[in-house]
Amino acid sequence: SSTVPLLVVLDKRPVYDLSVDVPELFTDRDVSLKNNDGTLVGSLFLFADKSLKLLDRIGLVPFRVAGHEAAERWVIERQDTPGDWAGIVPAMINSLLMFHVLGYAVNHPYLKRGLEALDRFCIAEGQATGSEEPQYLRLQPCISPTWDTALGGSALLDSGLAKTHPRLQAAAEWLLTQQIFRYGDWAIYNLKGKPAGWAFEFYNDYYPDVDDTAAVIMMLLDTKLPAEEKDEAKLAACRAATEWVMTMQCRAGGWAAFDIDNTQELWNQMPYGDLKAMIDPPTADLTGRVLEMLGHWQNKLGEKLYRDEDLQRAMQFLLSLQEPDGAWWGRWGVNYIYGTYLALVGLRAIAPYANFDMQCEAVQRAAAWLRSVQNADGGWGETCASYKRPELRGKGASTPSQTAWALLGLMAAGDVDSGAVKQGIAYLLTTQNADGSWPEAEFTGTGFPGHFYINYHQYRNQFPLTALGRYAAATF
């Protein structure tokens, strides 16, 4: 969604001399392509890149017009009705630039709707002197209403709020309106799945994801809608979504976020792929979330919505990713604390139905690792630098969200009354603000490991509330 329109922009080379230099954007003025990993595949990609550029300079690009038309059609097809592309700013900006360089007028519906969508991502702050305009505009890279609603609802439920509370019912009914029933790009390789998932954003019909879908299902299963027919429709929606999730299981046994079996590491060797995010492999955190969701179905409704062989493949995949010290790497949250928490919570949820012993060596090794990286103040924290320097795993200033993850992992492993857990609970209670929120300036969400991180404004509140609620349920 970001690359296709960008290819057209780069081919058109729209260069405008604004007589402005921005040296602060560059740490190295040498912007030539490099084989950063020193691999043979990387060298081949560089050779291909230089060869194609030579052909371009001498005018030998036989399918250029057809390529532009194909890219243009692809981008048009993937614009959501309100104007968004994939619900993320890079795709939106690149698509707007593509239409501009192709000669579209600024008031053309493609551009007009796209610009309106971009405006919805802006946060206005302050007020300019002598003007009604804001002093600052901050452009968010993405917006996460589905994710926040599912996690926030589950946190309130864990805290003891009644499943029939009007606010939870309103949240559940809104989530049901966001379910996606159209085929997206995931269906290119998933030939069995029928659309029924949820996406992270308000509008992103082509790219629902497994993580959001599993989180939404669990929140909906825990909420009771006011009318019986509505509640039955809710369950039908959740069953359809779970069936879709099960068709997204990769051959390796785990789940990825958006795709199935998209694991060809060679694509990350492309010069353009310096973020190492050209593929979408299955990960421990996603697999743990799905296992938790499957266990939730059986615990709450007694429904088994998986095949035994698929469950065993998933559990074997998850256990195979455990590090020697007991931790799991986290793809979508920072980092090993996040991955370890979700692995343990998933195993705990499914253990009664999979004949899995939560006292086994793998689980206890993970719990021991979590206890070993607890900070002196009773909390847990981990720096984003642990993605590039694994020796920093579990090291960093304590944060409310990461402390909650560690506590949730320990409690899932059966540790509810150790000194480590009590100290972690005390950390959350003593750092809470007077208004009930928690302070957290750190970035604990992950976009692209090693490159791009997210400060989810609700993580600091959602996860501590969940941890405190589960601790209270286990001890009082």
N, C-alpha and C positions, 0 to 999 in steps of 0.2 A: 504493500500500500504506500510505502514511502519511496521505494526504489524505482518503480515503473515510471511515475511522472518525472522523477529526477533525471532519468536517462534522457528524456526529451529535452529538458531544460539544458542539460550539459551539452547535448548535441547541437542545440540552437545557439549556444554561447552568447547569451544576452549580457554584454558587458557595458556598464555605464560608468564613466569617469565622474565621480562626485568630488574629486580633489580632496578626499578625506583618507587619512591613513589610520589604521587601527592596529598598531603593533602589539597592543595588549592581548589580542586574540591569538597570537602565535607565540609558542614557546621556542619554536625553531623555524627560522625563516626559510629553511630548505623544505619545501612542501612536495618534493618529488616522491613518487611512489617507491616504497621499499619492501623488500622481503623480510619483514620484521622477525619472523620465526626461523628464517634460514632453512626452510624446507625445500625439497625438490618440487613439490606441487606448487609452492609459492613462486619458485623461479619460473616454472612453466606458465603460470598465470601472468607474471610480469612480461615474459617473452611474448605471449599472446597479446597483451595490452599494447606493447610497443609496436608489434606488427600491424595490429588493427589501426593504430594511430598513423602509421606510415601510409597505409592504404587510404586513410581519410585525407591525408595531406595531398595525395596525388589524385584524389577524386574517385577512388574505386570503392564506392559504398552502394552496391546495386539495389538493396532493399530498404533504403533510408525512408522513402515516402511511405511504403507499406508498413514499416516499423512504427513510424509516427502515428499512422492511422490505427494500428492495432493497439498501441499504448493509449491513445486517446479514447478509443472505444472501451478498453478495460477500465480506465479511470471513471468514465461516465457511468458504466454499469455499477460501480461500487460506491457511488455517492449515495449516502442514505437520504431519505426524503427531507429531513430538516437541513441538509447541507453538509453534514460531517463526512469525513473519510476515516474509517477505522477508529474513530473516537480519540485520535491522538494528534497532537499538533504537527509533528514532522510530516505525516501523510497529508494533512490539511494544507499546510503551507506549500509543500512541493506540488500538490495538485493545482492550487491556485496559480502558482508560478507557471506551470505547464500551460494552463489555459491562456494565461497572459502572453507567453511567448508564441503561442499558436495563433494569436490575433483576436481572441475573444474580447468583446467590449466589457467594460467593468460592470455594466448593468445586465449582462447576460445571466439568465437564471442559474447556470452552473457556478459562475463567479459570485453572483449576488447572494445565493444561499450559502456558499462556502464562506464568504466574508462574515455573514451574519453568524454562522456557526463559530467562527474564530472569535468573534466578539463575546460569545457566551463563555469562552475560556478565560476571559480577562477579569482580573480583580482590580476594581478602582479603589485607590487609597488617597486620602487627603483631598484638599481642594486648592487649586491654583489661585494665587493672589489676584484679586480683581476679576475672577472668572468663575463660571459655574462648572467648568471642566475639572476633572480630578487632577491632582498634582502628579500622581503616578498611575501607570497601568502595569500590572504584573500578569504576564501570560503563563498560565499553568500548562504543563506538558500534557496532562490528561485530567479527567474528572472521574471520580469513582463512586457514583451514587449507589449502584447495585451492591458493590463490595461493602461499602460503609453501612448500608441498610441491613444487609445480612449479618454482618459481624456485630453491629450495634444491637440489633434485635436479639441475637443469641446471647450477648452480654447481659442484656436486661432480663432475659429468661433465666440465665445462670444466677443472677442476683436475687431471684425469687419473685420477680414480677409475674402476676397471673397470666397464664397463656391466653386468657380471654380479655386481657386489658385492651381497651379501645385503641391505644396507640400502636400496640403490636398488631392488632387486627388491621389497622390502616396501613401499616408497613407491609404486611403480608399481601394485602389486596393490591397495593401498588406494585410489589414485586411480580405478582401474577400477570400484570399488564405488560411487563417488560420481557416476558418469555418470547423467544425467537423461534418462529415456525417457517423459516425459509432456509434453503440450502446456501451454505457459504463455501469459502475456499477449502475448508476442512473436508468437504465431500469429494475432492479430487482423488484422494487416496483412501478415504473411508467410504466404501461403496455400499456398506450395510446400514449405516446410521440414518435415522430419520430425525430431522431438526426438532429440538425441544430444549435447547440450552439457554443460558443467560450470558450476557456480556458484562464487562466491567463498567461500561459507560452508559450514559443515557441512550445514545444511538450508535450502534455498531453491529448491524445485522449480519454482516459477512464473517465476523470473527468472534463468535461466542467462545468462552473458554471453560475448561474443566474445573478450574479452581473456584471461580465464581459460582458455577452451576452447583457444585457440591456444597458450598457454603449456604447458598440459597435454599437448597433442598432441606438441609438440617434445620434452618431457622423456620421454614414453613411447617415441617413435621412437628415442631414443638409448639406451634401456634394454633389455637382453635378459632375458626371463623364463626361469626354469629349465627349463620343459618346452615342447616345440615347439608343442603344441596351445594352451598358454596364450599363447605369443607370437603365434600366428596369430589368436587371439581378440582380443588387444590391437590388432593391426593392423586387424582388422575394426571394432573400436570407434573407432579413430582415423579410419578412412575415413568412417564414418557421421558422426562429429563434423565432419570437414572439409566434407562435403556440406552439413551444416546451416549451417556458417559461410558457405559460398558463397551460400546462399539469403538470408543476412542482408545482402548487399551492397546499399547504398542506390543510388538512381537516379543520384546525383551521382558514384558510383564508389567511394566510401570506405565504411568501416564505423563504426558506432556501437557502444556497449557492449551495450545491452539491446534495442534496437528497430530498426525499419527505416523510413526516411523520416519520422521524427518530428522535423520541422524547422520547424514553424510558430512563428516567433519571436514572433508576437503573444501567445501564451500567457504568455510571460515578462513581458508588460505588465500582467498581472493584479495587483491590490494584494497578493494572497497570494504572488505569485511573486517576492518580493524577492531570493531567492537566485539568480534567473536559471537555474533548473534544472528548469523545467517541460517541457523538451524534451530529446531525446537525438540531437543531430546527429552525422554522421560526422566523425571527427577524424583528424589526421595520425598521432598516436601509435598509435591502434587500427589504422589502415590499414598503418602500418609493421610492426606485429606480425603481421598476417595475411600480408603479403608475405614476411616472414621465415619463417613457417610453411610457406607454399607452396614456397618455395625449399628448405626443409628436406626436404620430401617428395622433391623431385627429386634433391637432393644425396645423401641417405641411401639411398633406395630406387629412384630413377629413375622415380618415378610422377608424372605430370602430372594434377592433380586440379582443373583450371580450364580455362575456355575462353579462348582468346587475346584475344578482344574484352573479356572481363571483366577480364583482367589489365591490358590497356592503359588501360581506364577507371580502374582503381585507381591506376596509376602517374601518369596525367595529373592525377587528383584530388590526389594527394600533392604533386606538383610545383607545382600551382597554389596551394597553401597556404603555400609558402615565402615568408618575409619578405624584403624588399629587402636586408637585411644578411646573409642566408643562413640564418637560424635558422628553426625551426618551433616554433609554440606547442604546449604540452603540456597536454592536458586532465586526465590522471589522475596526473601527477607534476609536481613543481615544477622548472621550468616550461619555459622555452625550451631549457634543457640537456636535459631529459627528452625533449621532442618532437623535438629535433634528433637525439639519439642513436637513437631508434627509427626515425625516417625513414631515416637512413643505414644502419642495420643491415638494415632491410627491403629497401632498394634493393640493398645488397651481396648479400644472399641470393638475390634473384631475378634479378640482372643477367645471369648466364651463360645464362639461359633466356629472356630477354626482349630480347636484343640491345641491352642498355643499357650505355652507356659510363660507368664509374665515374670516369673522368677528366674528365667533362663539367663545364661551368662551374657548374652548380647544386650539384654535390657538392663541388667544390673551394671554392666560396663558403661552404658550410656548415662545412667543415673550417677555413677561415680564420677564420670567426666564433668557433668553439670555441677556437682558439688565442688569439684576441684578448681573450677574457674570462678567461684563466687568471690565477689569483692569484699573487702574488709567492712564496708558500710552495710553489708547484708544484701545488696542488690547484685544484679548482673548487667554486663554491658559488653559490646563487641564493636570494634572499629570496622569501618568499611574496608580498611586496608587489608583485612584478613583474606580478601579475595585474591590479592596479589601476593600476600605473604602469609601462607597458612600457619606459620608458627605463631601468628597473632590471634589465632582462633580463640574465642571466648575472652579476649582481653579488650578492655575499654572502660570508659567511665560508665557507671551504672545508669540505666535508663528505665523508666516505668514499663515500657513495652517489652524490652528484653528480659527484665526481671520477671514479668508475668509469664513470658514464654518458658523460662527456666522452671518456674514453679509449676506450670501446667505439665511440663515434661516429667518433673519429679513425682508429682501426684499421680500421673498416669502410670509411672513405674512402681507405684505402691508406697511411696514415701510421703506421708502426710504429717508426721510428727517429729521429724528429725530437727536438730538444731538449725540446719541449713534452711529448711522450709520455714521455720518460725522466724528466723532472721530476715528471710525474704519478705514474708508477710509484714513484719515490722517495718521494713524499708518502705513498702508501699503505703502503709498507714501514716508514717511520719513525713513522707514527702508529698502527700496529697495537699492541694490548695484548699483554701477556705470555701471556695465555691464547689468543691467536689471533684474538680479536674486535677490533672497532673501536669507538671511542666516537662517538656521534652523538646529541646532544640535539635537533637541529633537526628540524622537521617537513618532510619532503620528499615525502610523498604528498598527493594532492589529492582531497578529497571534492567540495566545491562551490567552484569558483574564486572567489577574492575573499572567501570566507566561512568555509570549513570545511576543515581540513587534518588529516592523519593522520601520526603517527610510527609507521611500520612497524618493529617491533623487529628484524626480520631484514634489512631493506634494508642496514643498515650492514655486514653480513657477506656477504650473498648477492652483491651486485653487485661489491664489491672482489675477492672470490674469482673471480668470472667474468672480470673484467678482467685479473687477474693470470694466470689460466689461459690466456686467449686470447693474452696478450702472450708468455707462455712458449712456446706452440705456434707463434707466428709468428717467434720470434727464436732459439730454441734447437734 
